[in-house]
């Protein structure tokens, strides 16, 4: 199976100014004022491509993948999660003194609303490089990051007269993180994310590691479409945003973190987060500067490893900044919500973004606090990054 030639167009549009984000000044410690203090930090979407183009050039090819027979009913390495009802959305601590606004719930995490999810199986850890390698060997699949950009196809999606980028910018590759000198402005992600040729799931950080050295690492540099393709082959699917938060909370309702309400400290061993001063230094108190092998930290109460930290994880849902309000307005309990039909954004009304959940090895209270139960982030579905991976679920029939 071969995917048609399309690429991470985000890079071409946004390398000079990679982020649409400015932290607001800290406001008074009340829920009303925190909700109004937006802190959206994200990579701008490839809005000029659009959902229709992406579906035509990716989902159509994914449809040709057939699950392997032995995987049709195999639930080994998965955890059965009993469904139930919970309050989805941001949890405010009783005392916010000393906590930066970035450590607190953001506007798109409100209002809290009742959600019911059905029983489902979930992978006990992120899909590993070894598992993804098995998929690639079985199908011949080629990820988005491994394709050069087809300029003739790309320019059809751009405004007339858009100049052709340098040939090097059309080569296959992906984004890699690097620390920057202290004092470098945080309001431009291009300061610490750089596009590198030859970076993909086999070479996620650009260091060209031997494949056998990273087999037990979460697979990264995979787009949402790549994750969908793997899930199809494994006879699984990506979790919904509601399923992910339900699994992350593990039966503990109205708490900020999977472990409760205790604030993250530099000596915590609860997950693979960044200790130190992001993006300037990592003191590596948890033992891992970047990715950690799966199962390096204790599981949550449901037996799920790295459900918080290590890598952000793709979900099935389109991102909707106002989706929680829509569900709240409908009243009652939302049953297995699937997300909005299309993206709705605060800053870019033409955006095409999927939700990612769970935080990564780069998460820190001073930047994104991605390890919180309700923290939402989003990316263009054709984006692959060094700190983004996925795990799958399967419905109980």
Residue, then its C-alpha position, 0 to 999 in steps of 0.5 A: x500500500x502506498x500513500x499519495x505524495x503529500x507532505x507536512x505543509x505546515x513546515x513550508x508555511x510556518x518555519x519563520x514564525x512557527x507559533x501563534x502564541x503569547x502567554x498572558x500575564x498572570x491574573x488573579x486567582x479566581x476561576x472566572x479570570x483564569x478562564x479568560x486568560x487564554x494560553x494557546x500554544x500550538x503549531x499553526x494548521x495547514x489550513x490551505x490544504x483543508x480537510x477534503x484534500x487530506x481525506x482524498x489523499x490519505x484516508x482513501x489509501x488507508x481504506x485499502x489496508x486490511x487487518x491481519x486475521x490473527x489480530x481480529x480478536x487479539x486483545x493481548x497487551x490491552x486493558x479492559x476499561x469498564x465504562x461509566x459516567x464522569x465529569x469531563x473538563x478542567x479542575x481548579x485547585x483550591x489554592x493556586x498561589x504560586x502556580x503559573x497560568x500555564x499550569x491551570x485549566x485553559x478556556x477550552x477545558x470549560x465548562x465541565x460537563x457530564x459524559x458517559x463512555x461505554x466499555x472499551x479495551x485500550x493499549x496498556x502503553x503507546x505503540x512502540x517502534x517495534x510494533x510499528x515496524x511489524x506493521x510497515x513490514x506487513x503492509x509496505x506503508x510509508x509515513x507522511x514524513x517519508x515523502x518528498x513534497x510534490x510541488x506541482x500538487x502543493x501549489x494547487x493548494x496555495x494562493x496564485x503566485x506563491x513562490x516555490x520554496x527552496x528544493x531542500x524544504x521539499x525533501x522528506x523530513x520532520x521537526x526536531x526539538x533543541x534546547x535554546x539559551x536562557x532568555x530566548x523568547x518563548x513566543x516563537x516555537x521556531x526557536x526550539x523546533x527545527x525542520x531536519x531532512x531524513x527525520x522520520x519514525x526510524x530516525x525520530x531525533x535526527x541522530x540516526x540511531x540503530x533501529x534495535x536501540x529504539x524498538x521499545x520506545x514509543x513510535x514518534x514522527x507519525x501523523x494522525x493518518x499514520x496512526x489511523x493506518x496502523x489502527x486499521x491494520x491492528x483492527x483497532x481505532x484511535x481513542x476519542x478525546x472523552x475515552x482518553x480523559x476517562x482512561x487518564x482519570x482512572x476512576x478518580x473524578x474531579x482531580x487535576x492529575x492521574x494521581x490526584x491533586x498533588x502538584x508535580x515536583x522536580x523529584x516526582x517519578x510519576x511520568x516522563x516530564x521535563x524538570x527544569x526551565x523549559x525550553x532552556x534546560x532539563x535537569x533530568x531528575x526523572x532519569x530521561x532527557x527525551x523519550x523513555x522506553x514504555x513501562x519505565x514509570x508505574x501505571x495508573x489505577x487502570x494499568x495504563x503506562x505513560x497515559x500522562x507524559x512521554x509523548x502526546x497521543x493522537x485521538x480520533x476527534x477534530x478539535x473544537x474550542x467551543x465543543x464543551x460548551x456545545x455539549x453543556x448547552x445540549x443538557x443531560x449526559x453526553x453519550x460517547x461524544x465523538x468531537x465536532x464534525x470539523x475544527x473550530x478554532x479561536x485564532x484560525x477559523x480555517x484550521x484543520x486540527x486533531x486533538x492530542x492528549x496526555x502530554x510529553x517529555x517536554x511538558x512543564x508547568x511553566x509551559x503547557x502542563x500537558x500531564x493534567x487530566x483535562x489538558x487539550x492540545x491540537x495539531x494538524x493531522x498530517x503533522x509528525x513530531x518528536x514528542x507525538x505518538x499514539x495508542x489504540x483502543x477497541x470496542x467491546x462487542 
